[in-house]
Amino acid sequence: MPTDAAHPQSTDELFHALQENHRRPYGRTRTVTAEELVDAAERFDEPVPLIHALLELQEAYTYGSDPRKSPVVFARLLTLFDERPDAFDERLRHQLFWRFKWVANALIALPEIPLTSLRQWLGEMRDRYEKAGLGLQPYYGQAYQLAAHVGEDTTLAYELWAARRRTPLSDCEACEIRERALHRADAGDDERALEIWAPVLAGKESCQEEPARSVSYALLPLVRTGRADRARELHLAGYRACRRNAGMAGEVGRHLEFCALTGNEGRGVELLAENRNLFDEVDSPLDLLHFLTGVEVLLSRVEGLGHGELPVAGYAGRAWTVASLRAEVRERGDGLAARFDTRNGTTLHSDHRRERLDRAPLLDALELTLRSRGLDDLAEGASRTDAATGSGTAAAPTVPRTTEALPESVPELILRARELGELGHPDARACWARLRTLVAAPGYTHPDDPAVGPYVRLCADLLSDEANRAAERDEFAVAVELQEEAAGLYDDAGAPGDAALARACALLAAAEIPAGTPSEGGSEGGSEGGEGKAMADALTEAHASLVRLHEETPGLAPYIEGRLLRLRASALGLRLQASGDPEHVAPVLAEVERLEAFALRHSIDGQVSGAKLLRAGTYALSRDLPAAVTEADALHERLTEHGPAWHLPRVLGLRGRLRLGLRDAPAAYADLTEGLRLAAAWPADAVDTGRLHGDLAEACMHLGRPDEALTQLTRAAEAELRAEKRTDAFCAYSNAAQLCLDLGRIEDCIALLDSLLTEPDVVAGEVDDRLVAQLRLVRARALHAGDDLKAATAEFVTLAAESAGWEDDPGSHAMIAAETAMLLAESGEFERAGEAVGRALAAHALAPRYEQLSNCLRELARLQAQQEGPGGLDGALAHLATAGRIADEARAAGFEPVGRPLDSALAYEHGRVNAYVGQYGDALAALEKALALVGEPGPETGSAGEWAECVRLAGLVEGVYLERPAAALTRLDAAVDRLAALGHTDEREQLASLAAQLRDEA
């Protein structure tokens, strides 16, 4: 809300406050501040400051969707103009006459304003324009818009407007294109409308409102004319430009309608939630009518698909379902349309509303985003989660089979669950889930059957199953508590073997708590430092306890003893993973041998497979990838012959990862693809398909298939969400978003991140703040890549402020602050950029980021010299001096940059900066130094591009600005010959083109 900036003590402070407020987005904060600034301006008793304040206030009302107040402010401006015309310079006078159109549009949007008053206002506008000697094309434009709004024959009004020559007060080209296109679209000529719209939709004509408004109208014509892919692109970009904006509520409504008619009802419901503020913030009845009609189109479609009870966002103060909100919206929308028709004396708005509501879907399905979710997914999410953590998930590309039919009787179901559990069969989980439901139901009676055992044993079984699921989600503390409770119940039930197994699982889970590592012993990787040592020590103690427990529990059934041996081997495998100590390899292999021998002796195929999997993983951890592959090959062959078949996807996943490590991407791709195919034969939670999809994405990248990799990353994230591994899911989505950005799919990237950042648990602050910051950082970079400098800068500024508090990670703050400084400089805010880079340098002192800081300082220098010319030279040189000190520090530290060498890049920037400010002699000297630092290119060197760029700029400075074309041509011709001899064709062509240009101008 407003602060002291809204209470200026001088006219200079007032104008500064007006400028600050003008930078704010339209909305209540900007409007309230503008109102306070008008009050402040009145205290100075000077007309000019008051005029500026009133103009700012009227703009805030107009674009903040508050049409009732805009004419009132304009009336005050007109009075000032009539009383003090000398206070209006040419620019203010232009603004005054321009805003006659704003008032006309505001009055049209208010059904309580009589039609006669609308016509009177247009008459006032015409009289004022004629008296001022202004062209009448803007007046005729407003007359046409009134005729179109009322529902009169627009033929003559259109011709009187469209045939006239434009004037300086005409609407901008983009807005006039929109009106001409809508004239054709309303007549049913989609093709002609889109032809007219083309310059706006292509971004060649734009303004504050365009192309966002035109995009919203063009979506359905594009689909109707077979241009669905283009509609998808424009929907993503256009929606982002109008979301949550009360002044563009009608546009939001049309995007909701587009979702409803293209099989994207789920996305429509999500967008409705994102725009719930519009129900209460839109003060324009006409905008509200258009918004509510779009909402009703969506809700009618959702209810028609059988989801009338789905919770949705609506008016504040109560909970809404699709059906209840639709009824509310219908009543309000019908009422608004009737009010406009009553005022206008026609039925146009009711007819138009009915036409939109009666439209049939245009497409069964159009994939709009990388995270498209259906209504079934949203309903599932709503039913299984609460408002703080709920989220639906997208459908999997391959649908795992459902569990086979479960036994009807409880005794048979219990026995079946235990039988499958002993085998490690995936269908055991469905049995336990069914039993959990039955036991929790009121009136459950436990079977009196000796084969089934007592009720307390069943409770222990259910707790153990729940604990295993918690461990798979890395919730080790929960798993420990549940397993220990289960062990006590097994003791009560007279099942000492099961009790020992539960206690063994609790021991291993407890050892995994310190570092939170995965509970699978066969995964690759390693960790270092104190945390790794603590984990290794805990696992050493756990293994010793497991051995004691095993030895102290006699009479174990073979399947229980096999599991105890597996836990012993897993504990040592996890210790090797944590420590990376080569001395820890042999103990793992010894335990694996013991497990395999036991499993073979007792024909426990699942544990034979587990032993071989652990052995392959151990070889991988010890960096013997060929041996690991050999073991995985043998295991694959055994599983194919003896089973269990549900282990095959996991083994193929391991072998695929190993082959990635051996740089055999085609073979890895084949394994991972086959693993996913086989995984579909089992229930969804039987195989870690998220890992398979993620590894397949990596294989696709190695094979040069980034688009397929993107698909696999999103599928990985979806699978992790289904497995309730939300952190892993967000990480996969973050990787997908970054890949989108790398591929230039900017709108896909932003749409994906917008969807993630509005998840209830993210909004509630329940997701790791660093992970959320990473998502926001990628989004800010995407906004910048998408030329939304203002939004990108705002996000970077916020991130920089938040990351300043990351005392454990100053390096990340240095990087974020450096990027923030560059965007501020790009915006021309060099003072704030200097402050940001100062904070980056302070963090860099704690955790050096030589390359990022050097890049930042050089870019700040370039931008300041480019934008400010000679006046910015001192500041630019100061930045370059700091960059020089960082280069010296990096050299002393032995730092090797990933990109260009810091010294040569710095010399080149000295040349460019001096060239920008007209110091051409200094520029050439700096470029000569850069060339010496880069050195002559060779056939294999990666420096050819940098060397050629230095030659190009030196040739330009020397030949054009220093007017020494002969010397420049000598330099360029020699470079062209050298590059040609080395085979650097692209670099050669750039220099040859410049040489030809110099010869032409000689």
C-alpha positions, -999 to +999 in steps of 0.1 A: +000+000+000+011+036-003+039+050+019+055+083+022+058+084-015+021+093-016+027+124+006+053+145-012+064+178+003+073+195-030+063+194-066+096+176-075+087+149-050+052+147-064+065+142-100+089+115-087+061+098-069+040+099-100+068+083-120+072+056-093+035+048-093+034+047-131+058+018-129+034-003-108+011-028-124-025-018-127-046-027-097-058-015-063-024-004-050-017+018-080-052+032-080-052+041-043-018+057-046-029+077-076-059+089-055-036+100-027-013+118-051-042+138-065-050+149-029-014+159-025-013+178-058-043+199-048-023+212-018+003+229-040-024+251-057-006+248-091-025+235-122+002+215-139+010+191-111-027+186-106-032+179-143-004+152-142-019+136-111-054+135-126-041+120-158-023+093-137-055+086-117-077+083-148-053+059-163-053+038-131-092+037-132-093+029-169-069+000-170-078-011-135-114-019-147-131+009-128-151+027-155-175+045-132-147+068-118-128+075-151-154+100-165-155+119-132-118+125-133-119+135-169-146+160-161-122+177-137-095+177-165-119+193-189-128+220-164-091+227-159-086+229-197-115+253-201-103+275-172-065+273-177-058+262-213-023+277-210-014+251-184-017+224-211+014+221-232+012+202-265+017+168-249-009+174-222-034+187-247-028+156-268-034+134-237-067+153-230-082+148-264-070+112-266-089+104-235-123+114-249-122+078-262-115+064-228-146+081-214-167+068-243-156+033-237-161+037-199-197+049-205-205+020-229-194-004-202-220+009-177-255-003-183-270+023-160-259+051-184-287+058-208-282+054-245-290+091-250-262+100-227-238+079-247-248+097-279-246+131-261-210+123-251-201+114-286-216+147-297-195+165-271-164+147-284-172+158-320-178+194-311-146+196-291-126+180-319-141+203-345-135+234-323-099+224-319-094+218-356-088+180-351-097+153-376-128+133-369-116+098-376-114+090-339-149+102-334-162+080-361-143+051-346-162+056-313-195+059-332-188+026-349-180+009-316-212+022-301-232+008-330-215-025-327-222-026-290-258-017-293-265-042-321-274-017-348-266-021-385-229-012-385-224-010-423-225+028-426-207+034-393-179+011-402-174+027-436-174+062-421-146+052-398-125+027-417-125+048-449-111+079-432-075+088-430-059+082-396-050+112-374-025+116-345-055+109-321-066+077-338-063+045-319-030+028-325-026+005-356-029-026-335-062-016-318-077-005-352-066-038-367-084-056-339-117-037-346-115-043-383-108-080-377-136-083-352-160-067-378-151-096-402-152-123-375-187-111-363-198-115-399-186-152-398-155-146-420-128-162-400-103-164-428-106-127-436-105-118-399-072-137-394-057-122-425-064-087-410-051-098-376-019-112-390+004-082-382-008-080-346-007-118-340+029-118-354+039-090-330+046-065-358+020-041-344+015-038-307+006-015-279-002-017-241-032-039-248-021-057-279-016-084-290-032-098-258-067-086-267-066-098-303-051-131-293-081-139-270-105-132-299-085-151-325-081-184-307-114-200-318-111-187-354-077-202-356-090-236-344-120-234-368-097-228-397-073-257-389-045-237-372-047-254-338-009-254-332-008-216-338-038-212-314-018-232-288+012-209-291-009-178-289-029-191-260+002-196-239+017-161-246-017-143-246-030-158-214+002-148-196-003-112-207-038-109-192-040-133-162-052-119-129-057-085-146-090-070-138-088-047-168-086-078-191-112-100-174-130-105-207-098-118-223-093-143-195-129-155-201-122-161-237-091-182-228-112-202-204-137-208-233-108-218-255-097-244-230-133-257-227-138-262-264-104-279-271-105-307-246-085-288-220-112-285-193-087-295-166-064-266-176-094-243-177-103-252-141-067-245-131-067-211-148-100-203-132-084-209-098-055-186-108-080-158-117-103-162-087-096-125-078-115-114-109-148-125-094-145-097-069-121-071-084-138-064-118-158-032-115-167-030-152-200-046-159-192-052-195-158-069-187-175-089-160-202-101-184-175-113-209-156-130-181-186-147-165-197-160-199-164-176-205-165-191-170-199-205-177-188-221-210-161-239-190-183-249-161-211-261-184-186-283-203-171-297-170-205-304-156-216-321-188-186-344-185-199-357-152-178-335-128-204-313-113-192-319-078-156-311-085-144-282-062-136-250-080-125-215-072-152-189-072-165-159-053-149-153-019-166-164+013-178-199+005-168-232-011-179-239-046-185-269-068-187-268-106-225-271-104-231-245-077-208-220-093-223-225-127-258-217-113-244-186-096-226-174-127-255-181-149-278-160-128-253-131-127-244-133-164-280-134-175-287-104-153-259-084-168-268-092-204-304-083-197-293-049-182-273-041-213-301-052-237-326-031-217-304+000-220-297-006-257-332-016-267-319-048-284-312-085-275-276-085-288-258-093-255-282-121-245-280-135-281-243-133-281-241-149-247-264-177-257-243-183-289-212-187-268-228-211-244-243-232-272-210-238-290-200-274-294-164-285-286-141-278-316-115-305-307-115-336-286-080-328-273-053-302-280-022-305-259-017-270-246+011-274-220+037-299-210+016-305-178-019-309-192-042-325-166-076-340-171-107-336-150-103-372-137-068-362-124-082-331-107-110-350-092-086-377-079-063-350-065-093-332-048-104-365-032-071-376-018-055-343-006-065-313+013-063-277+001-028-272+015-011-301-003-034-313-031-025-316-067-037-337-096-013-356-119-012-360-156-021-393-172+009-416-178+019-423-214+017-460-207-011-472-184+001-499-160-022-528-156-045-530-126-042-558-100-059-591-108-092-596-092-089-599-054-105-627-033-139-619-020-137-635+014-115-619+041-097-651+050-087-657+015-077-621+010-054-622+041-038-654+030-033-642-005-017-610+007+008-629+029+015-654+001+022-626-024+042-606+002+065-635+008+073-636-029+077-598-031+049-598-057+036-563-066+000-574-063+004-578-025+000-541-021-035-541-036-044-568-012-031-549+018-049-517+006-082-536+004-077-551+038-068-517+053-102-504+040-121-534+054-105-533+088-111-495+091-148-499+082-173-498+111-184-532+123-154-552+110-152-587+125-120-606+123-123-642+110-120-669+135-096-690+114-064-705+127-048-702+092-054-665+093-042-659+129-053-633+153-064-597+146-033-583+161-011-600+135-032-585+107-027-551+123+011-557+124+010-568+087-008-536+077+017-514+097+046-531+081+032-526+046+026-489+055+062-486+068+076-500+036+057-474+016+070-446+038+106-458+034+101-458-004+091-421-001+123-415+020+102-409+051+126-429+072+116-416+106+080-426+099+091-460+087+111-466+119+081-458+141+057-479+121+081-509+120+088-508+157+051-507+164+045-536+140+073-556+157+055-553+191+023-565+176+040-594+160+054-604+194+019-602+208+007-624+179+034-650+186+053-644+153+089-639+164+103-642+129+081-614+115+089-593+146+126-598+139+122-587+103+102-556+113+129-546+137+156-552+111+138-529+087+136-503+114+173-506+121+182-499+084+156-471+081+170-454+112+205-455+098+193-437+067+177-407+085+209-385+089+215-380+052+181-389+039+194-412+012+173-436-009+167-470+008+177-490-022+212-505-020+218-509-057+217-473-068+247-454-082+263-423-069+282-412-038+285-385-013+314-368+004+322-348+035+310-351+071+275-360+062+287-390+042+309-401+070+281-399+095+259-419+073+286-445+068+292-448+106+254-452+112+252-479+085+282-498+100+264-499+134+231-509+117+249-538+099+264-550+132+229-548+148+214-567+119+239-595+122+233-598+159+195-598+154+199-625+127+220-647+149+199-643+180+166-652+163+164-690+158+139-710+137+135-684+109+114-693+079+136-692+047+118-662+032+124-642+064+160-653+067+165-643+030+152-609+037+174-604+067+204-614+046+192-589+020+190-561+046+225-569+058+239-567+023+219-535+016+233-518+047+268-524+035+259-513+000+245-481+013+276-476+034+298-479+002+275-454-015+279-430+014+316-433+019+330-441-016+357-460+003+373-488-018+378-508+014+340-511+018+336-530-015+348-564-003+324-566+027+295-559+004+304-586-020+309-611+008+274-604+021+260-606-014+277-641-019+261-652+014+227-640+003+229-655-032+241-689-019+212-690+006+186-680-020+198-706-045+198-733-018+162-725-009+150-716-045+141-680-035+142-665-070+134-629-058+164-629-035+187-644-061+178-615-083+183-591-054+218-605-048+228-601-084+214-566-085+233-556-054+265-571-069+260-551-101+254-519-081+285-526-060+307-529-092+292-497-104+300-479-072+336-491-074+338-477-109+340-511-126+312-505-151+321-533-175+318-558-146+286-542-136+272-546-171+283-583-172+265-589-140+234-571-152+235-592-184+236-624-164+207-612-142+186-603-172+192-637-187+182-655-154+151-633-150+140-640-185+143-678-178+133-681-141+118-648-130+105-630-112+093-611-142+085-579-122+123-575-116+130-571-153+122-534-156+144-526-127+173-545-141+169-530-175+169-496-158+202-504-140+218-517-172+206-486-191+222-463-165+254-483-167+255-481-204+250-443-202+281-443-180+300-462-207+288-436-233+267-462-251+236-441-255+219-463-282+221-494-260+210-474-230+180-461-249+170-496-259+173-509-223+153-480-208+126-481-235+122-519-230+121-514-192+093-489-195+074-512-219+077-541-194+068-518-165+034-513-180+026-550-173+026-543-136+008-520-111+020-484-112+038-486-078+057-518-087+084-501-107+102-467-103+090-455-137+100-419-127+137-430-126+133-449-159+118-419-177+145-396-162+173-418-174+157-422-208+156-384-210+194-384-205+198-410-232+177-389-256+199-359-250+231-380-257+214-391-289+205-355-300+168-359-294+160-330-271+123-329-278+119-365-269+140-359-238+116-331-228+087-355-231+105-381-209+113-355-183+076-345-180+066-382-178+092-387-151+077-358-131+042-372-135+053-406-123+070-391-092+038-372-084+018-404-086+043-420-062+039-390-039+075-380-043+068-343-048+103-330-044+116-354-070+087-344-093+095-307-089+132-314-097+122-332-128+099-304-138+127-279-132+149-299-155+121-299-181+116-262-178+153-255-182+154-278-213+124-258-227+143-226-222+174-241-239+152-252-269+137-217-272+103-229-262+098-199-240+061-200-235+061-237-227+087-231-201+068-202-185+034-221-186+049-251-169+066-231-142+034-210-136+015-242-131+041-255-106+044-222-087+006-221-081+005-255-065-011-252-030+019-266-012+042-242-030+020-213-022+017-224+014+055-226+017+056-263+023+081-271-005+118-266+000+125-229-005+156-234-025+138-257-049+111-231-053+137-204-058+153-225-086+119-228-103+114-190-100+150-184-113+143-204-145+110-186-149+127-152-146+153-162-172+125-174-195+107-140-191+139-123-200+143-145-230+107-138-240+114-100-240+094-093-208+122-073-193+100-056-167+086-089-152+119-106-154+137-078-136+110-077-108+114-114-102+152-112-102+151-083-077+129-103-054+150-134-057+182-114-050+166-100-018+156-135-006+189-152-015+208-125+005+197-145+036+211-178+024+241-177+048+249-213+039+250-206+001+266-172-007+277-184-041+241-188-053+233-153-040+264-139-059+251-155-091+215-143-087+226-107-077+249-106-107+221-115-131+198-090-113+224-063-119+225-071-156+188-068-160+186-036-141+213-022-163+195-033-194+165-014-180+187+017-177+187+016-139+225+019-135+224+031-099+204+001-087+225-022-109+256-009-091+240-017-058+231-052-069+266-059-082+280-046-050+260-073-031+272-099-057+308-089-050+303-092-013+289-127-017+316-136-042+342-128-015+327-156+006+322-181-023+340-171-055+321-170-087+348-156-109+332-162-143+297-151-134+310-119-118+333-111-147+306-116-172+283-094-152+307-065-148+316-066-185+280-066-195+273-036-171+301-017-187+289-024-222+253-014-214+263+018-196+286+029-225+260+019-251+231+037-234+248+067-219+276+073-244+305+095-232+287+103-200+287+067-190+324+060-197+337+065-162+311+041-148+318+016-175+356+018-169+351+013-132+331-019-138+359-031-162+385-023-135+367-045-110+364-072-137+402-069-141+407-075-104+385-106-105+404-119-135+437-115-115+421-133-085+409-161-108+444-165-124+460-167-089+435-193-078+441-214-109+405-211-120+396-222-155+365-207-170+339-227-188+335-200-215+359-174-228+391-167-210+385-138-186+416-117-197+408-118-235+371-112-229+380-082-207+403-067-233+376-071-260+351-053-238+375-025-233+376-022-270+338-023-274+332+002-246+357+027-260+341+023-294+307+031-280+319+064-266+339+075-296+374+067-282+384+048-313+422+049-308+418+034-273+393+009-287+417-003-314+446-007-289+424-028-266+413-050-295+449-055-305+456-067-269+426-090-271+439-105-303+473-111-287+457-128-257+434-150-278+462-161-301+461-173-336+434-199-342+442-234-353+422-261-370+410-277-338+409-247-314+376-234-301+389-198-301+383-192-338+350-175-332+364-152-305+395-143-326+373-136-357+350-113-336+380-093-324+393-090-359+358-079-371+355-051-345+391-040-350+385-038-388+353-019-382+369+006-359+400+010-380+383+011-414+351+031-407+356+052-375+394+059-378+390+061-416+419+039-424+403+014-448+435+002-464+449-010-430+416-025-421+414-044-454+449-057-449+439-070-415+406-085-427+420-101-459+447-119-439+422-131-414+399-143-442+427-163-458+437-179-425+402-189-416+396-203-450+428-224-448+417-237-414+382-246-426+363-221-404+337-212-429+312-193-409+338-170-393+354-164-426+321-153-443+315-127-416+349-111-421+346-114-459+313-095-458+328-067-438+358-065-462+334-063-492+315-035-475+346-015-469+357-019-505+323-007-517+325+024-496+361+032-505 
